[in-house]
Amino acid sequence: MLQNIKKWIFPLAMVVGIVAYPLVSYVAFLPPYLIFAMLLLTFCKLSPRDIHIRVAHIWLLTIQLVGSLVVYGAVYLFHPVVAQGAFICVLAPTAASAAVVTGMLGGNVPFHTSYLLLCNVAVAIASPLLFPLIGLHQEMSFWSSFLYICRQTVPVLICPLLLAWTVRYRLPKVQKILLNYTNGPFYLWAVALVIVTGSTMKFLVEQENPDYTVEIGLAAVSLILCIVQFLSGKWLGRRYGDTISCGQGLGQKNTILAIWMAQAYLNPISSVAPAAYVLWQNIINSWQLWRKRNKTPKKGI
């Protein structure tokens, strides 16, 4: 029964968010807290001794950070809002759930776990530098904008890690309690998905002069970037002997965080891109898992 719920919780969460979007304003403040809780429960499982930074991690991170600016500049020539959506689809850190998919596909879970940590820390540090560079908060100076975004992103991305490791070494009994909630991040993710989907729907419906050309462009560019990032990760992974982990590390994104960041720091309509990315990456993951199952020889044959 639980497995069936998990299988359908992603589309159900999006449907609930779309249908209940008029109520989302009452809980729109929750996503940062839910992201914090998800990362805290995820990082509680990680020991500093298990973290090993590889050369492939540095290349993945370079593609992610530099690529976000390159993609933004290229797409900006066509449409600035679509460029913002493209930017956040590349900048967004890898998803905690990607470690599960990596394991199911036969990849290197410790490799991915190390990248999960490195990636979240790097995005927390880079975001306040990158967002002002693409012209946001133009009424502020660069450093004022930097400090403003820093105050928003660092508590969400860095503090869960510091708290998790403080609990590990100072409050082991509390850590044991937290480790009992292994499914916690999954259900918190579902609740956050309802809220951010509802917020995106609210922006779409309440536009004064709706022209869905931009939204179609955002969905299309997110599809292209999703495919490109999975393939780029796999290409890099071939050079380092781990196509699965590198592919998932670069392609599977923390879309909840991406949607929240788009709504908080970019044109809210740009959040359509990471919202669509949720669909594209789940289709790719489903196809990969189906392909893996069909390639695996059945017992007794």
C-alpha positions in Angstrom: 0.0 0.0 0.0 2.8 2.4 1.0 4.7 1.7 -2.2 1.6 2.5 -4.3 1.2 5.8 -2.5 4.8 6.6 -3.1 4.4 5.7 -6.8 1.6 8.2 -7.3 2.4 10.9 -4.8 4.3 13.0 -7.3 1.4 13.5 -9.8 -1.1 13.7 -6.9 0.9 16.5 -5.2 1.0 18.5 -8.4 -2.7 18.0 -9.1 -3.6 19.1 -5.5 -1.4 22.2 -5.9 -3.1 23.1 -9.2 -6.6 22.6 -7.9 -6.0 24.2 -4.5 -4.0 27.2 -5.7 -6.4 29.8 -4.3 -5.5 28.6 -0.8 -1.8 28.5 -1.3 -1.3 32.1 -0.1 -2.0 30.8 3.5 0.9 28.5 3.4 3.2 30.2 0.9 5.7 30.9 3.7 6.4 27.2 4.4 8.8 26.0 1.5 12.0 27.4 3.1 11.2 25.6 6.4 10.3 22.4 4.5 13.5 22.5 2.5 15.4 23.1 5.8 13.7 20.0 7.4 14.3 17.8 4.3 18.0 18.7 4.2 18.4 18.3 7.9 17.0 14.7 7.8 19.1 14.0 4.7 22.4 15.3 6.2 21.8 13.5 9.5 22.6 10.3 7.6 26.0 11.7 6.4 29.1 11.4 8.4 32.0 13.9 7.6 34.2 10.8 7.3 32.1 9.5 4.4 32.7 12.7 2.3 35.4 12.3 -0.4 35.7 15.0 -3.0 36.7 13.6 -6.4 38.0 15.3 -9.6 34.7 14.4 -11.2 32.8 16.3 -8.5 34.8 19.5 -9.4 34.0 19.1 -13.1 30.3 18.5 -12.4 30.2 21.6 -10.2 32.0 23.7 -12.8 29.6 22.7 -15.5 26.7 23.6 -13.1 27.9 27.0 -12.0 29.6 28.2 -15.2 26.9 26.6 -17.3 24.1 28.5 -15.6 25.6 31.8 -16.7 26.4 30.6 -20.2 22.9 29.3 -20.7 21.4 32.5 -19.3 23.5 34.6 -21.6 22.6 32.5 -24.7 18.8 32.3 -24.0 18.7 36.0 -22.9 19.1 36.9 -26.6 15.7 35.4 -27.2 13.8 36.2 -24.0 14.9 37.5 -20.6 12.3 35.6 -18.5 12.9 32.3 -20.3 16.7 33.0 -19.7 15.9 33.2 -16.0 14.1 29.9 -16.0 17.0 28.3 -17.9 19.5 29.8 -15.4 17.8 28.3 -12.4 17.3 24.9 -14.1 21.1 24.6 -14.4 22.1 26.3 -11.1 19.8 24.2 -8.9 21.7 21.6 -6.8 21.3 17.9 -7.1 18.3 16.3 -5.4 18.7 14.2 -2.2 16.4 11.7 -3.8 18.9 11.2 -6.6 21.0 9.0 -4.3 18.1 6.6 -4.2 17.7 6.5 -7.9 21.5 6.2 -8.3 21.5 3.1 -6.1 18.5 1.6 -8.0 20.4 2.1 -11.3 23.5 0.4 -9.9 25.5 3.6 -9.5 28.0 4.7 -6.8 25.9 6.1 -3.9 28.8 7.4 -1.8 30.0 9.3 -4.8 26.6 10.9 -5.3 26.2 11.6 -1.5 29.5 13.5 -1.5 28.4 15.5 -4.5 25.1 16.2 -2.8 26.9 17.9 0.1 29.4 19.7 -2.1 26.8 20.9 -4.5 24.4 22.4 -1.8 27.2 24.2 -0.1 28.6 25.6 -3.4 25.1 26.8 -4.5 24.5 28.4 -1.1 27.8 30.4 -1.5 27.5 31.1 -5.3 23.8 32.1 -5.4 24.3 35.5 -3.7 27.1 36.2 -6.2 25.3 35.0 -9.3 21.9 36.4 -8.9 23.1 40.1 -8.8 25.2 39.4 -11.9 22.1 38.6 -14.0 20.6 42.0 -13.1 18.3 41.2 -10.2 17.6 43.8 -7.5 18.9 46.5 -9.7 17.8 49.1 -7.1 20.5 47.7 -4.8 24.2 47.8 -5.0 26.0 44.5 -5.8 27.0 44.0 -2.1 23.6 44.9 -0.8 22.0 42.4 -3.2 24.7 39.8 -2.2 23.9 40.2 1.5 20.2 40.1 0.9 20.3 36.8 -1.0 22.9 35.5 1.5 20.5 36.0 4.4 17.9 34.0 2.5 19.9 31.1 1.1 22.5 30.3 3.7 20.1 29.5 6.5 18.2 27.2 4.2 21.2 25.3 2.7 24.1 25.6 5.1 22.4 25.6 8.5 20.8 22.2 8.1 24.3 20.7 7.5 25.8 22.5 10.6 22.9 21.5 12.7 22.9 17.8 11.5 26.6 17.4 12.4 26.2 19.2 15.7 23.4 16.7 16.6 25.6 13.8 15.4 28.5 14.6 17.7 26.7 16.4 20.6 23.3 14.9 20.7 23.5 11.3 19.5 20.2 10.4 21.1 18.4 13.1 19.1 20.2 11.8 16.0 18.8 8.3 16.6 15.3 9.8 16.8 15.8 11.7 13.5 17.2 8.6 11.8 13.9 6.9 12.5 12.2 9.2 10.0 13.9 7.9 6.9 10.8 8.6 4.8 10.4 12.1 6.2 12.2 13.9 3.4 10.0 12.2 0.8 6.7 13.3 2.4 8.0 16.8 3.2 9.0 17.0 -0.5 5.4 16.1 -1.4 4.0 18.8 0.8 6.4 21.4 -0.6 5.6 20.3 -4.1 1.9 21.0 -3.5 2.7 24.5 -2.2 5.2 25.5 -5.0 3.0 24.1 -7.7 0.1 26.1 -6.3 2.2 29.2 -6.2 3.2 28.8 -9.8 -0.4 28.2 -10.8 -1.5 31.3 -8.9 1.0 33.4 -10.9 -0.1 31.9 -14.2 -3.8 32.5 -13.5 -3.5 36.0 -12.0 -1.5 37.4 -14.9 -3.1 40.7 -16.2 -2.5 40.0 -19.9 -1.9 36.3 -20.2 0.3 35.2 -23.1 1.3 31.6 -22.6 4.1 31.9 -25.3 6.6 32.5 -22.5 5.3 29.6 -20.4 5.6 27.3 -23.4 9.1 28.6 -24.0 10.0 27.9 -20.3 8.7 24.4 -20.5 10.5 23.7 -23.7 13.9 25.1 -22.5 13.6 23.1 -19.3 13.1 19.9 -21.4 16.1 20.6 -23.5 18.3 21.4 -20.4 17.1 18.3 -18.6 18.1 16.1 -21.5 21.4 17.9 -22.0 22.4 17.8 -18.3 21.7 14.1 -18.0 23.7 13.4 -21.2 26.5 15.8 -20.1 26.8 14.0 -16.8 26.9 10.6 -18.4 29.5 11.8 -20.9 31.7 13.1 -18.0 31.1 9.9 -16.1 32.5 7.8 -18.9 35.9 9.6 -18.4 35.8 8.7 -14.7 34.2 5.3 -14.8 30.8 6.3 -13.3 28.2 7.3 -15.9 25.2 6.7 -13.6 26.3 8.7 -10.6 27.5 11.6 -12.8 24.4 11.6 -14.9 22.1 11.7 -11.9 24.3 14.2 -10.1 24.0 16.7 -12.9 20.6 15.9 -14.3 18.4 15.2 -11.3 17.7 18.5 -9.5 16.3 19.7 -6.2 13.3 21.2 -8.1 11.5 22.3 -4.9 14.5 24.5 -4.1 14.7 25.7 -7.7 11.0 26.7 -7.8 11.3 28.5 -4.5 14.4 30.4 -5.6 12.8 31.4 -8.9 9.7 32.7 -7.1 11.8 34.5 -4.5 14.6 36.1 -6.6 13.6 35.9 -10.3 10.5 36.8 -12.2 7.9 34.5 -10.6 6.8 33.2 -14.1 10.3 31.8 -14.5 9.3 29.2 -11.9 7.4 27.4 -14.7 10.8 26.1 -16.0 11.8 24.2 -12.8 8.2 23.1 -12.3 8.2 21.5 -15.8 11.7 20.1 -15.0 10.0 18.0 -12.3 8.0 16.3 -15.0 10.9 15.8 -17.4 13.4 14.4 -14.9 10.8 12.0 -13.5 10.0 10.7 -17.1 13.7 10.2 -17.7 14.2 8.5 -14.3 11.2 6.2 -15.0 12.6 5.3 -18.4 16.0 4.6 -16.9 14.6 2.3 -14.2 12.3 0.5 -16.7 15.4 0.0 -19.0 17.4 -1.3 -16.0 14.7 -3.8 -15.0 14.4 -5.1 -18.5 18.1 -5.5 -18.9 18.5 -7.3 -15.6 18.2 -11.1 -16.1 15.4 -12.7 -14.2 16.2 -15.4 -11.6 15.6 -18.9 -12.8 16.1 -18.1 -16.5 
